[in-house]
Amino acid sequence: MHHFRSTLILLQKQLSSTGDNAPEIGKEKYKFIRNLFFINILKHFKTEYPNLPWGEIIKLANLQDRDEKSCSHRWNNYLRPDINKGEFFPQEDELIIHLKSLGVSWASMVKHPLLERRSPNAIKNRWYNHLKKRSATISDPRRPLPYHAWVSSWITDDDLNPISLIPKHTG
């Protein structure tokens, strides 16, 4: 850990000392290297210290140019090892359309077993980029909604109630 930390500090100083000018390597390569550095450092510290608050990780990793929100967002939506970044299955799409019609939030949707390895951001992007228009044509009142047999196996009565997706307070 000590060797990694000293290498990290040295690399961070070199990157930050060049400033926005990024002399020898060019601005685009500089941004790419700096972002790659940020990703690797964030992955290392969050896996090494999973319960450490973001503010402490920023201090330990010498990432003062990043705030807690940007670190948390990058980790939770892109870098977390258990996130499924693959293609969405038709069952996931149908479930997203159904839950959205009930007013369930993106963050609550990930609590459903079929969507638990997706990030709220990925679900939201899927909705706006692929499903919203399809949902509008499906929910035309003159046309009956298709009902698939698999829906009943994935959606219970509690799933139909958006309030049931909110964790109960146990304190």
C-alpha positions as CSV (number, residue, x, y, z in Angstrom):
1,M,0.0,0.0,0.0
2,H,2.8,2.4,0.8
3,H,4.5,1.9,-2.6
4,F,1.2,2.4,-4.3
5,R,0.4,5.6,-2.3
6,S,3.9,7.1,-3.0
7,T,3.5,6.3,-6.8
8,L,0.0,7.8,-6.7
9,I,1.2,11.0,-5.1
10,L,4.1,11.4,-7.5
11,L,1.9,10.8,-10.5
12,Q,-0.8,13.2,-9.2
13,K,1.8,15.9,-8.7
14,Q,3.1,15.4,-12.2
15,L,-0.4,15.6,-13.7
16,S,-1.4,18.6,-11.7
17,S,1.8,20.5,-12.2
18,T,1.2,20.5,-16.0
19,G,-2.1,22.3,-15.5
20,D,-4.5,22.8,-18.3
21,N,-1.7,23.5,-20.8
22,A,-0.7,19.8,-20.9
23,P,2.5,20.6,-22.8
24,E,4.2,17.7,-24.4
25,I,1.4,15.2,-24.9
26,G,-1.4,17.4,-26.1
27,K,-4.6,18.3,-24.4
28,E,-6.8,15.3,-25.5
29,K,-4.2,12.7,-24.4
30,Y,-3.7,14.6,-21.2
31,K,-7.4,14.5,-20.4
32,F,-7.5,10.8,-21.3
33,I,-4.6,10.0,-19.0
34,R,-6.0,12.1,-16.2
35,N,-9.4,10.4,-16.5
36,L,-7.8,7.0,-16.6
37,F,-5.8,7.9,-13.5
38,F,-9.0,9.0,-11.7
39,I,-10.8,5.8,-12.6
40,N,-8.0,3.5,-11.4
41,I,-7.5,5.5,-8.2
42,L,-11.2,5.5,-7.5
43,K,-11.5,1.8,-8.1
44,H,-8.5,1.0,-5.9
45,F,-9.6,3.1,-2.9
46,K,-13.3,2.1,-3.0
47,T,-12.5,-1.6,-3.2
48,E,-9.8,-1.3,-0.6
49,Y,-11.9,0.8,1.8
50,P,-15.5,0.1,0.8
51,N,-17.0,1.7,3.9
52,L,-14.9,4.9,3.9
53,P,-16.9,8.1,3.2
54,W,-16.2,9.8,-0.2
55,G,-14.7,12.8,1.5
56,E,-12.1,10.6,3.2
57,I,-11.4,8.7,-0.1
58,I,-10.8,12.0,-1.8
59,K,-8.3,13.1,0.8
60,L,-6.5,9.7,0.9
61,A,-6.3,9.5,-2.9
62,N,-5.3,13.1,-3.2
63,L,-8.2,13.9,-5.6
64,Q,-8.9,17.4,-4.3
65,D,-10.0,18.5,-7.8
66,R,-13.0,16.1,-7.6
67,D,-16.0,16.4,-5.3
68,E,-17.9,13.7,-3.4
69,K,-20.8,13.8,-5.8
70,S,-18.8,13.2,-8.9
71,C,-16.9,10.4,-7.3
72,S,-20.0,8.8,-6.0
73,H,-21.8,9.2,-9.3
74,R,-18.9,7.7,-11.3
75,W,-18.6,4.7,-8.9
76,N,-22.3,3.9,-8.6
77,N,-23.2,4.3,-12.3
78,Y,-20.0,3.1,-14.1
79,L,-17.3,1.6,-11.9
80,R,-19.0,-0.6,-9.3
81,P,-17.9,-4.2,-10.1
82,D,-21.4,-5.7,-9.8
83,I,-23.0,-3.3,-12.3
84,N,-24.5,-5.0,-15.4
85,K,-23.4,-2.9,-18.5
86,G,-24.7,-5.4,-21.0
87,E,-27.6,-5.2,-23.4
88,F,-31.1,-5.0,-21.8
89,F,-33.3,-8.0,-22.2
90,P,-36.9,-7.6,-23.4
91,Q,-38.2,-8.7,-19.9
92,E,-36.2,-5.8,-18.4
93,D,-37.6,-3.4,-20.9
94,E,-41.2,-4.5,-20.3
95,L,-40.6,-4.2,-16.5
96,I,-39.2,-0.7,-16.8
97,I,-42.2,0.3,-18.9
98,H,-44.6,-1.2,-16.3
99,L,-42.8,0.3,-13.3
100,K,-42.6,3.7,-15.0
101,S,-46.3,3.6,-15.7
102,L,-46.8,3.1,-11.9
103,G,-44.6,6.1,-11.1
104,V,-41.8,4.2,-9.5
105,S,-38.5,6.1,-9.3
106,W,-35.3,5.1,-11.1
107,A,-33.6,4.5,-7.8
108,S,-36.5,2.2,-6.6
109,M,-36.5,0.2,-9.8
110,V,-33.1,-1.2,-9.0
111,K,-34.6,-2.9,-6.0
112,H,-36.5,-5.3,-8.2
113,P,-34.7,-8.6,-8.7
114,L,-34.8,-8.4,-12.4
115,L,-33.1,-4.9,-12.4
116,E,-30.9,-5.2,-9.3
117,R,-27.6,-5.2,-11.2
118,R,-28.5,-2.2,-13.3
119,S,-27.7,1.4,-12.2
120,P,-30.5,3.9,-11.8
121,N,-28.8,6.0,-14.4
122,A,-28.7,3.1,-16.9
123,I,-32.4,2.5,-16.4
124,K,-33.2,6.2,-16.9
125,N,-31.0,6.3,-20.1
126,R,-32.7,3.2,-21.4
127,W,-36.1,4.8,-20.8
128,Y,-35.4,8.1,-22.5
129,N,-33.3,6.7,-25.4
130,H,-35.3,3.5,-26.2
131,L,-38.5,2.9,-24.3
132,K,-40.3,6.2,-24.0
133,K,-41.6,6.3,-27.6
134,R,-42.4,2.6,-27.6
135,S,-44.4,3.1,-24.3
136,A,-46.4,5.9,-25.8
137,T,-47.5,3.7,-28.7
138,I,-48.2,0.8,-26.5
139,S,-50.3,2.8,-24.0
140,D,-52.6,4.2,-26.7
141,P,-56.0,3.8,-25.1
142,R,-57.5,2.5,-28.3
143,R,-55.1,-0.5,-28.2
144,P,-55.1,-3.2,-25.5
145,L,-51.9,-3.5,-23.6
146,P,-50.0,-6.7,-24.3
147,Y,-49.7,-8.9,-21.3
148,H,-46.9,-11.5,-21.2
149,A,-47.1,-14.6,-19.0
150,W,-43.7,-13.9,-17.6
151,V,-44.9,-10.7,-16.0
152,S,-46.9,-12.6,-13.5
153,S,-43.9,-14.6,-12.5
154,W,-41.8,-11.4,-11.9
155,I,-44.3,-9.0,-10.5
156,T,-46.1,-9.7,-7.2
157,D,-48.9,-7.6,-5.6
158,D,-46.3,-5.7,-3.5
159,D,-44.4,-4.8,-6.7
160,L,-47.5,-3.1,-8.1
161,N,-47.4,-0.7,-5.1
162,P,-44.5,1.8,-5.5
163,I,-44.6,2.5,-1.8
164,S,-43.6,-1.2,-1.2
165,L,-40.3,-0.6,-3.0
166,I,-39.2,1.9,-0.4
167,P,-37.2,0.1,2.4
168,K,-38.9,0.0,5.8
169,H,-37.3,2.0,8.6
170,T,-35.9,-0.4,11.2
171,G,-34.5,2.0,13.7
